[in-house]
């Protein structure tokens, strides 16, 4: 799926220890960050085209895929978006890249959001795919959100409850999530879906639950502290026109309240727009990234 890309293991001086990434292309640097319950493979349909104009770095996030997965701590601080963002800064430093754009889907968008706040001198622009801010979700929780995003409340349960239940049949869980969240799961490459299943190991299950626990805890503390400080980088917001974000939120407005420069719009598809509709996703990303090249 990533012919012509290098598959590299990058040592990082953080708790992750190492981050695995695909690298390839030439031009201004762009960091592509994946979501849940996936891996860097999710970019396989857009990366070859973007690599014609950009130098791409496509990592597995801490705790996912082939990257380091430190054992979760009780408060999930090891899986805060601040910690996960620090991994990516270390990756880019190792590759000799000082400034870069970030495109993040789902959990990767939340890491990208924290990157843009904590490392404004490095991030040139940020595109987030199919999310609204974590703080907006939790501070405005209602029945509609809790029903559509049930996993946010399931995965944060303590005592190993979600981990043990998921690990009873992890393959079913990954495939069911994709069936529920995609507008047309048939648009997701079966080989990619097989890869998500293969990488959804016990260590990843435990780490990904910690990722969500952090969102309900330490990440909210960090986001509350920044609530009155608007994002300074240009921000693009893309979301699926047939997904939960479209039904539940005025997506662009939620971001406009916390950023100075916001653009974007809906893409036909469900949650996994980079896979369900790569042509439209690429078209939107190309215009946004070119503005900062």
C-alpha positions as CSV (number, residue, x, y, z in Angstrom):
1,X,0.0,0.0,0.0
2,X,2.9,2.4,0.5
3,X,5.1,1.5,-2.4
4,X,8.0,3.9,-2.7
5,X,7.8,4.9,1.0
6,X,10.4,4.0,3.6
7,X,9.2,2.1,6.7
8,X,11.3,3.4,9.6
9,X,11.6,3.0,13.3
10,X,12.5,6.3,15.0
11,X,13.9,6.4,18.5
12,X,12.3,9.1,20.6
13,X,13.4,10.4,24.1
14,X,9.9,10.0,25.5
15,X,8.1,7.3,27.2
16,X,7.1,5.8,23.9
17,X,10.7,4.8,23.2
18,X,10.1,4.5,19.5
19,X,7.7,5.5,16.8
20,X,7.2,3.6,13.6
21,X,6.5,5.6,10.5
22,X,6.3,5.7,6.7
23,X,8.3,8.5,5.1
24,X,8.3,9.6,1.5
25,X,7.8,12.4,-1.0
26,X,9.6,15.7,-1.4
27,X,8.6,19.3,-0.7
28,X,7.1,21.0,2.4
29,X,6.7,18.6,5.3
30,X,3.3,17.2,6.3
31,X,2.6,15.0,9.3
32,X,-0.3,12.6,8.9
33,X,-1.9,11.3,12.1
34,X,-4.4,8.4,12.2
35,X,-7.4,7.7,14.3
36,X,-9.1,4.8,16.3
37,X,-9.1,1.9,16.0
38,X,-6.7,2.2,13.1
39,X,-3.1,2.8,12.3
40,X,-1.0,4.7,9.8
41,X,-2.4,2.4,7.1
42,X,-5.5,4.6,6.9
43,X,-3.6,7.1,4.8
44,X,-2.9,4.6,2.0
45,X,-5.3,6.2,-0.5
46,X,-4.2,9.8,-0.1
47,X,-0.5,9.5,0.7
48,X,0.8,8.5,-2.8
49,X,-0.9,11.6,-4.3
50,X,0.2,14.0,-1.5
51,X,3.8,12.6,-1.8
52,X,4.0,14.1,-5.3
53,X,4.2,17.6,-3.7
54,X,5.0,17.1,0.0
55,X,7.5,15.3,2.2
56,X,5.2,13.0,4.2
57,X,5.7,11.5,7.7
58,X,3.0,9.0,8.5
59,X,3.5,7.5,12.0
60,X,1.6,5.1,14.2
61,X,0.7,7.1,17.3
62,X,2.0,6.1,20.7
63,X,0.2,2.9,21.8
64,X,-1.0,2.0,18.3
65,X,0.2,-0.1,15.4
66,X,4.0,-0.8,15.6
67,X,4.9,2.2,17.8
68,X,6.0,1.9,21.5
69,X,3.1,1.3,23.9
70,X,4.1,2.2,27.5
71,X,2.0,0.4,30.1
72,X,-0.8,2.8,31.0
73,X,-0.5,4.7,34.3
74,X,-3.5,5.1,36.7
75,X,-4.3,8.7,35.5
76,X,-3.5,8.0,31.8
77,X,-1.1,10.9,31.7
78,X,1.2,8.7,29.5
79,X,-1.5,8.9,26.9
80,X,-2.4,12.6,27.2
81,X,-2.5,14.3,23.8
82,X,0.4,16.5,25.2
83,X,2.6,13.4,25.6
84,X,1.5,12.0,22.2
85,X,2.2,15.3,20.6
86,X,5.7,15.4,22.1
87,X,6.4,12.0,20.4
88,X,5.7,13.6,17.1
89,X,7.9,16.6,17.7
90,X,10.7,14.2,18.5
91,X,10.1,12.3,15.3
92,X,10.2,15.4,13.2
93,X,13.4,16.6,15.0
94,X,15.0,13.2,14.3
95,X,14.2,13.6,10.6
96,X,15.6,17.2,10.6
97,X,12.2,18.8,10.1
98,X,11.7,22.1,12.0
99,X,8.3,23.2,10.7
100,X,5.5,21.2,9.2
101,X,1.8,21.0,8.5
102,X,-0.4,18.5,10.4
103,X,-3.4,16.5,9.1
104,X,-5.1,14.4,11.8
105,X,-8.1,12.1,11.7
106,X,-10.1,11.3,14.8
107,X,-7.6,10.7,17.7
108,X,-4.8,12.1,15.4
109,X,-6.8,15.3,15.1
110,X,-6.8,15.6,18.8
111,X,-3.0,15.1,18.9
112,X,-2.7,17.6,16.1
113,X,-4.8,20.1,18.1
114,X,-2.4,19.8,21.0
115,X,0.6,20.0,18.7
116,X,-0.7,23.3,17.3
117,X,-1.1,24.7,20.9
118,X,2.0,23.4,22.5
119,X,4.3,23.8,19.5
120,X,3.1,26.8,17.6
121,X,6.6,27.6,16.4
122,X,6.7,24.2,14.6
123,X,3.1,23.7,13.2
124,X,2.4,25.8,10.1
125,X,-1.2,24.8,9.6
126,X,-3.6,22.1,10.9
127,X,-6.3,20.1,9.3
128,X,-8.6,18.0,11.5
129,X,-10.9,15.3,10.1
130,X,-14.3,14.4,11.5
131,X,-13.9,15.8,15.0
132,X,-15.1,18.6,17.2
133,X,-13.0,19.7,20.2
134,X,-12.8,17.3,23.1
135,X,-13.8,20.0,25.5
136,X,-16.9,20.8,23.4
137,X,-18.0,17.2,23.5
138,X,-17.6,16.5,27.2
139,X,-18.8,19.9,28.4
140,X,-22.0,19.7,26.2
141,X,-22.8,16.0,26.6
142,X,-26.4,15.0,25.9
143,X,-28.3,11.9,25.1
144,X,-27.7,12.2,21.3
145,X,-23.9,12.5,21.7
146,X,-23.8,9.7,24.4
147,X,-25.7,7.4,22.0
148,X,-23.7,8.1,18.9
149,X,-20.3,8.2,20.7
150,X,-21.0,5.4,23.3
151,X,-17.5,4.2,23.0
152,X,-16.2,7.4,24.7
153,X,-17.9,6.3,27.8
154,X,-17.3,2.6,27.5
155,X,-13.6,2.9,26.9
156,X,-13.0,5.1,29.9
157,X,-14.4,2.6,32.4
158,X,-11.8,1.6,35.0
159,X,-10.6,-1.8,36.3
160,X,-9.9,-3.3,32.9
161,X,-13.6,-3.6,32.0
162,X,-13.4,-2.5,28.4
163,X,-10.1,-4.1,27.7
164,X,-11.3,-7.6,28.8
165,X,-14.6,-7.3,27.0
166,X,-12.9,-6.1,23.7
167,X,-10.3,-8.8,24.0
168,X,-13.0,-11.5,24.1
169,X,-13.3,-10.9,20.3
170,X,-11.1,-8.0,19.1
171,X,-11.5,-8.8,15.4
172,X,-15.3,-8.5,15.7
173,X,-14.9,-5.2,17.6
174,X,-12.7,-3.6,14.9
175,X,-14.9,-4.8,12.1
176,X,-18.1,-3.7,13.9
177,X,-16.7,-0.3,14.6
178,X,-16.0,0.2,10.9
179,X,-19.4,-1.0,9.9
180,X,-21.1,1.4,12.4
181,X,-19.0,4.5,11.6
182,X,-18.6,4.3,7.9
183,X,-21.4,5.5,5.6
184,X,-20.3,2.6,3.3
185,X,-17.9,0.1,4.8
186,X,-17.5,-1.4,1.4
187,X,-15.4,1.7,0.5
188,X,-12.8,0.6,3.0
189,X,-10.1,-1.6,1.4
190,X,-10.4,-5.1,2.9
191,X,-6.6,-5.3,3.1
192,X,-6.5,-2.2,5.2
193,X,-9.3,-3.5,7.5
194,X,-7.3,-6.8,7.9
195,X,-4.3,-4.7,8.9
196,X,-6.3,-2.8,11.5
197,X,-7.4,-6.2,12.9
198,X,-3.9,-7.5,12.9
199,X,-2.5,-4.5,14.8
200,X,-5.3,-4.4,17.4
201,X,-3.2,-6.4,19.8
202,X,-3.7,-6.7,23.6
203,X,-1.1,-3.9,24.1
204,X,-2.9,-1.7,21.7
205,X,-6.3,-2.4,23.3
206,X,-5.0,-1.3,26.7
207,X,-3.2,1.7,25.3
208,X,-6.1,2.9,23.3
209,X,-8.4,2.7,26.3
210,X,-5.8,4.9,28.1
211,X,-5.9,7.3,25.2
212,X,-9.7,7.7,25.8
213,X,-9.3,7.9,29.6
214,X,-6.8,10.7,29.1
215,X,-9.4,12.6,26.9
216,X,-11.8,12.4,29.8
217,X,-9.2,13.6,32.3
218,X,-5.9,15.2,31.8
219,X,-6.7,16.3,28.3
220,X,-9.6,18.3,29.6
221,X,-7.4,20.0,32.2
222,X,-5.1,21.1,29.4
223,X,-7.9,22.2,27.1
224,X,-9.6,24.1,29.9
225,X,-6.3,26.0,30.5
226,X,-6.3,27.0,26.9
227,X,-10.0,27.8,26.6
228,X,-9.5,31.6,26.2
229,X,-6.5,31.3,23.9
230,X,-7.4,31.0,20.3
231,X,-5.5,28.7,17.9
232,X,-3.1,30.9,15.9
233,X,-2.4,28.5,13.0
234,X,-4.7,28.3,10.0
235,X,-7.2,25.5,10.7
236,X,-9.1,23.4,8.2
237,X,-12.1,21.3,9.4
238,X,-13.4,18.4,7.3
239,X,-16.1,16.0,8.3
240,X,-18.3,13.3,6.8
241,X,-21.6,14.5,5.5
242,X,-23.3,11.2,6.4
243,X,-21.7,10.8,9.8
244,X,-22.5,11.6,13.5
245,X,-20.6,14.9,13.4
246,X,-22.9,16.3,10.7
247,X,-26.0,15.2,12.5
248,X,-25.0,16.5,15.9
249,X,-22.9,19.6,15.5
250,X,-22.3,22.7,13.5
251,X,-18.8,21.4,13.1
252,X,-17.1,24.5,11.6
253,X,-18.7,26.8,14.2
254,X,-17.4,24.7,17.1
255,X,-13.9,25.3,15.9
256,X,-14.5,29.0,14.8
257,X,-15.1,29.8,18.4
258,X,-11.6,28.8,19.3
259,X,-9.5,29.6,16.3
260,X,-8.7,32.8,14.3
261,X,-8.6,31.3,10.8
262,X,-11.0,28.4,10.1
263,X,-12.0,26.9,6.7
264,X,-13.3,23.6,5.5
265,X,-16.6,21.8,4.9
266,X,-18.3,18.4,4.7
267,X,-17.1,15.6,2.5
268,X,-19.5,12.9,1.2
269,X,-19.0,9.9,3.4
270,X,-19.1,8.7,7.0
271,X,-16.4,8.9,9.6
272,X,-13.5,7.5,7.6
273,X,-13.5,10.1,4.8
274,X,-9.8,9.6,3.8
275,X,-10.7,6.0,2.9
276,X,-14.4,6.4,1.9
277,X,-13.9,9.4,-0.3
278,X,-10.2,9.9,-1.0
279,X,-10.8,12.0,-4.1
280,X,-12.8,14.7,-2.3
281,X,-10.5,14.5,0.8
282,X,-7.5,15.0,-1.4
283,X,-9.1,17.9,-3.2
284,X,-9.8,19.7,0.1
285,X,-6.4,19.0,1.5
286,X,-4.6,20.0,-1.7
287,X,-6.0,23.5,-1.6
288,X,-5.4,24.0,2.1
289,X,-1.9,22.7,2.1
290,X,-0.9,24.6,-1.0
291,X,-1.8,27.9,0.7
292,X,1.0,27.3,3.2
293,X,3.6,25.8,0.9
